[in-house]
Amino acid sequence: MAPAQQSEQTVPQLFTELQKSVQKQDYDSVIKVSNRILHTKEGYNDPDALRCKTIAQIELEKYADAIKSLNQTENNLHFEKAYCFYRLQNNEKALDILEKFHDDEKCNDLRAQLYFRLERWEEAFEIYQDALRNTVDNFEPERIANMIACAAMVSQYRSGTVAEKEELNEKYDPRVAGETYEAAFNNACRLTGTGDFETAQEELNRAEQLCRSSAEDLEEDVSSELVGIRFQTGYLKHINGKVKEARSAYNLVIDSSNHPLYNALANHNLGTLNKAENILDSRKKFKSIQATNIDSKLVGPQRIAATKNRALLALYSGKPAECRKILGKIATDDDVINASILFQEKEYIQASAELLKWGQQNAQAELAAIKAASMFIEAGELTHAASMLEALPLSVRHDPSISNMLITIHTETGNHEKAENALDMAISYQKKNAGSNTSNLIKMLRRSAQYKIDSDDTQAAAKMLEEIHQAEPDNLAVVAELINAYSKFDLEKAAVVSSRLPTLEELTADLDLEDIENWAKQATYKKVVKRVEEAKTEVKIADEAAPRKTKSKKKKKPRYPKNYDPEAPNKSPVDPFRWMPLRDRPYYKGKRRDNRAKIGVGNQGVAGQQELMERLDRSNAQNSPRAAASPRTDSGPSKKPQKKNNKKGGKKPGKKGKR
């Protein structure tokens, strides 16, 4: 009877039943009743029934079924359809649907979410900013947090020059802090991107306080929300160079939470702290961020950074081919990594070209040329390194450090003329452009003097040192070098210059004898230890330097096979079975004497009977040589042999036993 009653229900009765199911939030029943309404003539394509069915499917997360039912009929449920595509991660399709229809608050909020996913953060920021100006409702705190999140993404991941980034940060400044911990956390991320690390740390502390106050009774919710704050704190320490504090913060995130995203990011950042050391540990830590569920939650710049880190790890491992494979298309956009790969592949000219290209694009041509020169030096290509340094502008090339590097390269290659020319040009440039600051000029003069001394041109060295002495008359080290230079070709001038040295009284005028004695007492023990250590090292060096007597080893006589004569090998053949164990050799008979083979076949007692009979037969006794050789002599009546009693405990003859 029940099916018959259901078929007789009218559309108004079905709507009444649908309303009851909606109030009970029985979404399965809502879908069934809506289908019954839509399959009637009166309720076919009813918008209210279709809306109830679609919302119930969304609540049950049946987004594909909702899209299928919406496509079957004409309707105005564009927001619901776009939301289903949004939940299925089909962001482009959802945005296409929203762009075709008029704006309202719901569509704008969903459009802003889609812009954020598609990394169009500037457009999402403008939507939220406009909504905050023109709308007042209960969703204002969420809009503020989302707007600050858009500004944070712009400040962290939009590239450009320093001036361009400052302009972007000024344009997309939310100018509102927010009163929720999500807003405070997002603002801390924004300040990190702008470089205001102190204020960012203050905002993180405020976010932690707001999080604890908003969920005092729910410790699990607090701990799960604090994971992001702890991770961001570790990241702040990381970029400020505080490695130990950053490492402890990342380890705390891993130990205190099972959040897959933050755990993967913490492991990844711990791997980057290893740099070129502990490559195996870094390789393990980088694997977690490659999971599918983690990669989909990262933005584009984060994916690129993670990919580059894995490529650099392969490069540190000496695997340029694997590095190129990991990078794929990204390698064409990063000239520095490309140059490093080419350098490991020993393509030095192409690597230097990539570096120079990067320098021109980033307005750092001098840095790129110096880096290329150092790369050539490491590869042993000193000629190319010198050409890179000589191509630098004069202000950079004649800097004391660069000039010193260039002079060293020319000296190593044996091109002394170019080394002297580089010295003279650097000195003349510093004289023209020194001005009031003569420190660079004096450095180059001292370098030139040292070069002249090494080249045995002491007169030119003395000339340079005289010029330095005029600029710095109180520098005693220059006076000492000048005396050393003059002593090799003019002793009179050396004596004159030595008179410029202060007397012993002048040197010791400002010294306090008590301080020296106290210092000597404190340093006595250290000196003794030092002497002992020096003595030990001297003894050790002397022992190592002394020739060691090698023990004469006695030559052992070679062991030959048994019965083998090395002088006559043909007369004493070698046993061919000598490598086999003795028991396995065919001629081995064993060590035990086995007489069982001598026992004859027959009954017991028969063995040896014939021999016994022959011995007892005296018929042939006279013919035997033994009988003839020893004739028996008659010596009177023979005595009867006495029987011996061999039994133990028997009676002796002639004695009676006691009774």
C-alpha positions in Angstrom: 0.0 0.0 0.0 2.9 2.4 0.7 4.1 2.7 -3.0 0.6 3.3 -4.1 0.2 6.1 -1.5 3.5 7.7 -2.7 2.4 7.7 -6.3 -0.8 9.4 -5.4 0.9 12.3 -3.6 0.5 15.7 -5.2 3.2 18.3 -5.9 2.3 20.5 -2.9 2.4 17.4 -0.6 5.9 16.6 -2.0 7.0 20.1 -1.3 5.7 19.8 2.3 7.7 16.6 2.6 10.7 18.4 1.1 10.5 21.2 3.6 10.5 18.7 6.5 13.6 17.0 5.1 15.3 20.3 4.7 14.5 21.2 8.3 15.9 17.9 9.5 19.0 18.4 7.3 18.4 14.9 5.8 20.1 15.6 2.5 19.6 12.1 1.1 15.9 12.5 1.6 16.0 16.0 0.1 17.6 14.6 -3.1 15.0 11.8 -3.3 12.0 14.1 -2.8 13.4 16.7 -5.2 13.8 14.0 -7.9 10.2 13.0 -7.4 9.1 16.6 -7.9 11.2 17.1 -10.9 9.8 13.9 -12.6 6.2 15.1 -12.3 4.5 17.1 -15.0 3.6 20.0 -12.7 7.1 20.1 -11.1 9.2 19.4 -14.1 12.2 21.8 -14.1 11.0 23.5 -10.9 13.7 26.0 -9.8 13.1 25.6 -6.1 13.3 21.8 -6.3 16.4 22.0 -8.4 18.0 24.4 -6.0 17.2 22.2 -3.0 18.6 19.2 -4.8 21.8 21.0 -5.9 22.5 22.4 -2.4 21.9 18.9 -0.9 24.4 17.4 -3.3 26.9 20.2 -2.4 26.4 19.4 1.3 27.1 15.8 0.6 30.2 16.8 -1.5 28.7 15.2 -4.6 29.9 18.1 -6.8 30.2 16.1 -10.1 26.5 14.9 -9.7 25.4 18.4 -9.0 27.1 19.7 -12.2 25.5 16.8 -14.2 22.0 17.6 -12.9 22.5 21.3 -13.6 23.6 20.7 -17.2 20.5 18.6 -18.0 18.1 21.6 -17.7 18.2 25.3 -18.2 18.5 27.2 -14.9 19.9 30.3 -13.2 22.0 28.5 -10.6 25.3 29.9 -12.0 26.9 30.5 -8.6 26.2 27.0 -7.4 27.6 25.5 -10.6 30.7 27.7 -10.4 31.2 26.7 -6.7 31.1 23.0 -7.7 33.8 23.6 -10.3 35.7 25.6 -7.6 35.6 22.6 -5.2 36.7 20.2 -8.0 39.8 22.5 -8.5 38.7 23.4 -12.0 39.3 27.1 -11.3 39.4 28.3 -14.9 35.9 26.8 -15.7 34.5 28.3 -12.5 35.9 31.7 -13.3 34.5 31.6 -16.9 31.0 31.0 -15.5 31.2 33.9 -13.0 32.6 36.3 -15.6 29.5 35.9 -17.8 26.9 37.0 -15.2 26.2 40.1 -13.1 28.1 40.8 -10.0 26.7 40.2 -6.5 28.3 39.7 -3.1 28.5 35.9 -3.3 29.9 35.9 -6.8 32.5 38.6 -6.0 33.7 36.6 -2.9 34.0 33.4 -5.0 35.7 35.3 -7.8 38.3 36.7 -5.3 38.9 33.2 -4.0 39.5 32.0 -7.6 41.8 35.0 -8.3 43.8 34.0 -5.2 44.1 30.4 -6.4 45.2 31.5 -9.9 47.8 33.8 -8.3 46.1 36.9 -9.5 46.5 38.5 -6.0 46.3 42.1 -7.1 42.8 41.6 -8.6 41.7 39.7 -5.5 43.0 42.5 -3.3 40.9 45.0 -5.1 37.7 42.9 -4.9 38.2 42.6 -1.1 39.0 46.3 -0.7 35.9 47.3 -2.6 33.7 44.9 -0.6 35.0 46.3 2.7 34.2 49.8 1.5 30.6 49.1 0.3 29.4 46.1 2.4 28.7 45.7 6.1 28.0 42.2 7.3 29.2 39.4 9.5 31.9 38.3 7.0 34.0 41.5 7.4 36.7 39.9 9.6 37.2 37.1 7.0 37.4 39.6 4.2 40.1 41.6 6.1 42.2 38.5 6.7 41.9 37.5 3.0 42.8 41.0 1.8 45.9 41.0 4.0 46.8 37.5 2.7 46.7 38.9 -0.9 49.0 41.8 0.1 51.3 39.3 1.8 51.6 37.2 -1.4 52.3 40.3 -3.5 55.1 41.5 -1.1 56.7 38.0 -1.0 56.5 36.6 -4.5 56.3 39.6 -6.9 59.7 40.2 -8.4 61.2 43.4 -9.6 63.7 46.1 -8.8 63.9 47.6 -5.4 61.9 50.7 -6.5 59.3 48.6 -8.2 58.8 46.4 -5.1 58.5 49.5 -2.9 55.8 50.9 -5.2 53.9 47.6 -5.1 54.1 47.4 -1.3 52.8 50.9 -1.0 50.0 50.3 -3.4 48.8 47.1 -1.8 49.1 48.1 1.8 45.9 47.0 3.5 46.3 49.8 6.2 44.3 47.6 8.6 45.6 45.1 11.1 42.5 43.0 11.9 41.5 41.6 15.2 41.6 37.9 14.4 44.7 35.7 14.7 44.4 34.9 11.0 44.7 38.5 10.1 47.7 39.1 12.5 49.4 36.0 11.0 48.9 37.2 7.4 50.1 40.7 8.4 53.3 39.1 9.8 53.8 37.3 6.5 53.3 40.6 4.6 55.8 42.5 6.8 58.3 39.6 6.2 58.0 40.2 2.5 58.6 44.0 2.9 61.7 43.3 5.1 60.3 44.7 8.4 61.3 41.7 10.4 61.0 43.2 13.9 57.4 44.3 13.3 56.7 40.9 11.7 57.8 39.1 14.9 55.6 41.4 17.0 52.6 40.5 14.8 53.4 36.8 15.2 53.4 37.2 19.0 50.0 39.0 18.7 48.7 36.2 16.6 49.7 33.7 19.2 47.9 35.6 21.9 44.8 36.0 19.9 44.8 32.3 19.0 45.1 31.2 22.7 42.4 33.6 23.8 40.0 32.6 21.1 40.2 28.9 21.9 41.0 28.6 25.6 39.0 25.4 26.1 40.1 23.6 23.0 43.7 22.7 23.4 43.8 20.6 20.3 42.6 23.4 18.1 45.1 25.8 19.7 48.0 23.5 19.0 47.0 22.9 15.4 46.7 26.6 14.8 50.0 27.4 16.5 51.9 25.2 14.0 51.8 27.9 11.3 52.9 30.6 13.8 55.8 28.5 14.9 56.8 27.7 11.4 56.7 31.4 10.4 58.9 32.2 13.4 61.4 29.7 12.3 61.4 31.2 8.8 62.0 34.6 10.3 65.1 33.3 12.1 66.2 31.5 9.0 66.3 34.5 6.7 68.0 36.6 9.5 70.9 34.1 9.6 70.0 32.6 13.1 70.6 29.0 12.1 70.4 27.3 15.5 67.2 29.1 16.5 65.6 28.3 13.1 66.6 24.7 13.3 65.0 24.3 16.7 61.8 26.0 15.6 61.5 23.7 12.5 62.1 20.7 14.7 59.4 21.9 17.1 56.9 22.1 14.2 57.8 18.5 13.2 57.6 17.1 16.7 54.4 18.8 17.8 52.2 18.5 14.8 51.1 16.0 12.1 50.1 18.8 9.7 51.3 17.5 6.3 52.0 20.9 4.7 53.9 22.5 7.5 55.8 19.3 8.2 56.9 19.1 4.6 57.9 22.8 4.5 59.8 22.4 7.8 61.7 19.4 6.5 62.5 21.2 3.3 63.8 24.3 5.1 65.9 22.0 7.4 67.4 20.5 4.2 68.3 24.0 2.9 70.1 24.8 6.2 72.6 21.9 5.4 73.7 23.7 2.3 76.4 21.7 0.6 77.0 19.5 3.7 75.2 16.3 4.6 73.7 15.9 1.2 72.1 12.5 2.0 70.1 14.0 4.8 69.0 16.9 2.6 67.9 14.5 -0.1 65.6 12.7 2.4 64.1 15.9 3.7 63.3 17.2 0.2 61.3 14.1 -0.7 58.3 15.1 1.6 57.5 18.3 -0.4 57.3 16.3 -3.7 54.1 14.5 -2.6 51.0 15.2 -4.7 48.8 16.5 -1.8 51.6 18.9 -0.8 52.5 20.2 -4.2 49.0 21.2 -5.1 48.9 23.5 -2.0 52.0 25.4 -2.9 52.0 28.5 -5.1 54.0 28.8 -8.2 57.1 30.6 -6.8 57.2 28.0 -3.9 57.2 25.1 -6.4 60.0 26.8 -8.4 62.1 27.4 -5.3 61.7 23.8 -4.2 62.6 22.5 -7.7 65.7 24.7 -7.8 66.8 23.5 -4.3 66.6 19.9 -5.5 68.5 20.8 -8.6 71.2 22.6 -6.5 71.4 19.5 -4.4 72.1 17.4 -7.5 74.7 20.0 -8.5 76.4 19.8 -5.1 76.5 16.0 -5.6 78.4 16.4 -8.9 75.5 15.3 -11.1 75.0 18.1 -13.7 72.9 15.9 -15.9 70.4 15.1 -13.1 70.3 18.8 -12.2 69.4 19.7 -15.8 66.7 17.0 -15.8 65.1 18.3 -12.5 65.0 21.8 -13.7 63.5 21.1 -17.1 62.2 24.3 -18.6 63.1 26.3 -15.5 66.8 26.0 -16.4 66.4 28.4 -19.3 65.2 31.1 -17.0 68.0 30.9 -14.4 71.3 31.9 -15.9 73.3 31.4 -12.7 72.3 27.7 -12.3 72.8 27.2 -16.0 76.3 28.6 -15.6 77.0 26.3 -12.7 75.9 23.3 -14.7 78.1 24.3 -17.6 81.0 24.8 -15.3 80.7 21.3 -13.9 80.5 20.0 -17.5 83.8 21.9 -18.1 82.2 24.2 -20.6 83.9 27.3 -19.1 83.4 29.7 -22.0 79.7 29.1 -22.2 79.4 29.3 -18.4 81.1 32.7 -18.4 78.8 33.8 -21.2 75.7 32.8 -19.1 77.1 34.7 -16.1 77.8 37.9 -18.1 74.2 37.6 -19.6 72.8 37.4 -16.0 74.9 40.5 -15.0 73.6 42.6 -17.9 70.0 41.7 -17.2 70.3 42.4 -13.5 72.6 45.5 -13.7 75.4 43.6 -12.0 77.9 43.3 -14.8 81.0 43.9 -12.6 79.9 41.2 -10.1 79.3 38.7 -13.0 82.7 39.4 -14.5 84.5 38.9 -11.1 82.5 35.7 -10.6 83.5 34.5 -14.0 87.1 35.3 -13.3 87.1 33.3 -10.1 85.5 30.4 -11.9 88.3 30.5 -14.5 90.8 30.6 -11.7 89.3 27.5 -10.0 89.4 25.7 -13.4 93.1 26.7 -13.9 92.3 28.9 -16.9 94.3 31.9 -15.8 94.5 33.6 -19.2 90.7 33.8 -19.4 90.5 35.0 -15.8 92.9 37.8 -16.5 90.9 38.9 -19.6 87.7 39.0 -17.5 89.4 41.2 -14.9 91.0 43.5 -17.5 87.5 44.0 -19.0 86.2 45.6 -15.7 85.8 49.4 -15.5 88.8 51.3 -14.2 87.3 52.1 -10.9 86.8 48.4 -10.2 89.9 47.1 -11.9 92.3 49.4 -10.0 90.7 48.5 -6.6 93.6 47.0 -4.4 91.9 43.6 -4.1 91.2 43.2 -7.9 94.6 44.6 -8.8 96.3 42.2 -6.4 94.4 39.3 -8.0 95.4 40.4 -11.5 99.1 40.8 -10.5 99.1 37.4 -8.9 97.6 35.8 -12.1 100.3 37.5 -14.3 103.0 36.4 -11.9 101.8 32.8 -12.0 101.7 32.8 -15.8 105.2 34.2 -15.9 104.1 37.4 -17.6 106.0 39.9 -15.5 105.7 42.8 -17.9 101.9 42.8 -17.6 102.2 42.5 -13.8 104.4 45.5 -13.6 102.2 47.4 -16.0 99.1 46.6 -13.9 101.0 47.8 -10.8 102.0 51.1 -12.5 98.5 51.7 -13.9 96.9 51.1 -10.5 99.3 53.4 -8.7 98.8 56.2 -11.3 95.0 55.8 -11.1 95.1 56.0 -7.3 97.3 59.1 -7.4 94.9 60.8 -9.7 91.7 59.8 -7.8 92.9 59.4 -4.2 91.9 62.8 -3.0 92.1 63.0 0.8 91.8 59.3 1.3 95.2 57.8 0.5 94.7 54.3 2.0 94.3 52.6 -1.4 97.4 54.4 -2.8 99.5 53.3 0.2 98.2 49.7 -0.2 99.2 49.7 -3.9 102.6 51.2 -3.1 103.4 48.6 -0.5 102.2 45.9 -3.0 104.5 47.3 -5.6 107.5 47.5 -3.1 106.9 43.9 -2.2 106.8 42.9 -5.8 110.1 44.8 -6.5 111.8 43.0 -3.5 110.6 39.6 -4.8 112.1 40.5 -8.2 115.4 41.6 -6.6 114.9 45.2 -7.7 115.6 46.6 -4.2 116.4 50.1 -5.5 113.0 50.6 -7.0 111.5 49.0 -3.8 113.4 51.5 -1.7 112.0 54.3 -3.8 108.4 53.1 -3.3 109.0 52.7 0.5 110.4 56.2 0.7 107.2 57.5 -0.8 105.2 55.5 1.7 107.4 56.8 4.6 106.7 60.4 3.6 103.0 59.7 3.7 103.2 57.8 7.0 106.3 58.9 8.9 105.2 57.2 12.1 104.8 53.7 10.6 107.7 51.8 12.0 107.0 48.7 9.9 107.7 50.8 6.7 110.9 52.1 8.3 112.0 48.5 9.0 111.3 47.5 5.4 113.1 50.5 4.1 116.2 49.7 6.2 116.1 46.1 4.9 115.9 47.3 1.3 118.8 49.8 1.7 120.9 47.2 3.5 121.2 45.2 0.2 122.8 47.9 -1.9 123.6 51.0 0.3 124.7 50.5 3.9 125.2 54.2 4.6 121.6 55.0 3.7 120.4 52.1 5.8 122.3 53.5 8.8 120.8 57.0 8.1 117.3 55.5 8.0 117.9 53.4 11.1 118.6 56.6 13.0 114.9 57.5 12.4 113.9 54.7 14.7 113.0 55.7 18.2 115.4 55.0 21.0 114.7 52.3 23.6 113.8 54.9 26.2 111.2 56.4 23.9 109.7 52.9 23.1 109.5 52.1 26.8 108.3 55.5 28.1 104.7 54.6 28.3 105.2 51.1 29.7 104.3 50.2 33.2 106.7 47.7 34.7 104.2 46.4 37.2 101.7 45.6 34.5 104.4 43.7 32.5 105.4 41.7 35.6 101.8 40.8 36.3 101.3 39.8 32.7 104.4 37.7 32.8 103.2 35.9 35.9 99.9 35.1 34.3 101.5 34.0 31.1 104.2 31.9 32.8 102.2 28.7 32.9 101.1 29.2 29.3 104.7 29.7 28.2 105.8 26.5 29.9 103.1 24.6 28.3 104.0 26.1 25.0 107.6 25.2 25.4 106.7 21.6 26.3 104.5 21.4 23.3 107.2 22.9 21.1 109.7 20.4 22.6 107.3 17.5 21.9 106.7 18.6 18.4 110.5 19.1 17.9 111.1 15.6 19.2 108.4 14.2 17.1 109.7 16.0 14.0 113.2 14.8 14.8 112.0 11.2 15.2 110.1 11.4 11.9 113.1 12.9 10.2 115.6 10.3 11.6 116.1 7.3 9.3 114.6 4.2 10.7 116.6 1.0 10.7 114.9 -1.7 8.8 115.1 -5.1 10.3 116.8 -7.6 8.2 114.4 -10.4 7.5 115.9 -13.9 7.3 115.2 -15.6 4.1 113.4 -18.8 4.7 114.5 -21.9 2.8 111.8 -23.0 0.3 109.9 -26.0 1.3 110.1 -28.7 -1.3 107.8 -31.8 -1.5 108.8 -34.9 0.3 111.8 -36.9 -1.3 112.3 -34.1 -3.8 115.8 -33.1 -4.7 115.9 -29.6 -6.4 119.4 -30.3 -7.8 118.2 -33.5 -9.5 114.5 -33.1 -10.2 114.4 -35.9 -12.8 115.6 -38.5 -10.3 113.1 -37.5 -7.6 109.6 -37.2 -9.2 107.0 -35.2 -7.3 104.1 -37.0 -5.8 101.1 -36.0 -8.1 98.7 -36.6 -5.1 100.5 -34.2 -2.7 97.7 -31.6 -2.8 95.1 -34.2 -1.6 94.5 -35.0 2.0 96.5 -38.0 3.1 93.4 -40.1 3.8 92.1 -39.5 0.2 95.3 -40.7 -1.5 95.1 -44.0 -3.2 98.1 -45.5 -1.6 97.2 -44.6 2.0 96.6 -47.7 4.2 95.9 -46.1 7.5 97.9 -45.7 10.7 96.4 -48.7 12.7 97.7 -52.2 12.2 94.7 -54.2 11.1 95.4 -58.0 11.4 91.8 -59.0 10.7 92.6 -59.7 7.1 95.0 -62.5 8.2 92.3 -64.5 9.9 91.4 -67.5 7.8 87.9 -68.6 6.8 86.4 -71.4 8.8 85.1 -72.4 12.2 86.3 -70.9 15.4 89.6 -72.5 16.5 90.6 -73.8 13.1 92.9 -70.9 12.3 96.6 -71.8 12.9 95.8 -75.5 13.4 98.0 -76.7 10.6 101.0 -74.8 12.0 100.5 -76.3 15.4 100.3 -79.8 14.1 103.6 -79.4 12.2 105.3 -78.1 15.2 104.1 -81.1 17.4 105.1 -83.7 14.7 108.5 -84.9 15.7 109.0 -87.3 12.9 111.2 -84.9 11.1 113.0 -83.8 14.2 116.4 -85.4 13.3 116.5 -83.9 9.9 115.9 -80.5 11.3 119.0 -78.3 11.7 118.0 -77.3 15.1 118.0 -80.9 16.4 121.3 -81.7 14.9 123.0 -78.6 16.2 122.0 -79.3 19.8 122.2 -83.0 20.8 120.5 -83.8 24.0 122.9 -85.1 26.8 121.9 -87.6 29.5 122.2 -86.1 32.9 120.4 -88.6 35.1 116.9 -89.1 35.9 114.8 -86.1 35.1 112.8 -84.4 37.7 109.1 -84.1 37.4 108.0 -80.7 36.8 106.0 -79.2 39.6 102.7 -77.7 38.9 102.2 -74.1 39.9 99.1 -73.0 41.4 98.3 -69.7 39.5 95.0 -69.2 41.3 94.9 -66.3 43.6 94.0 -67.1 47.2 95.0 -70.8 46.7 96.7 -73.0 49.4 100.4 -73.2 49.3 101.9 -76.8 49.2 103.1 -78.2 52.5 101.0 -76.0 54.6 97.6 -76.7 56.1 95.0 -74.1 56.1 93.4 -73.1 59.4 90.0 -74.2 60.1 
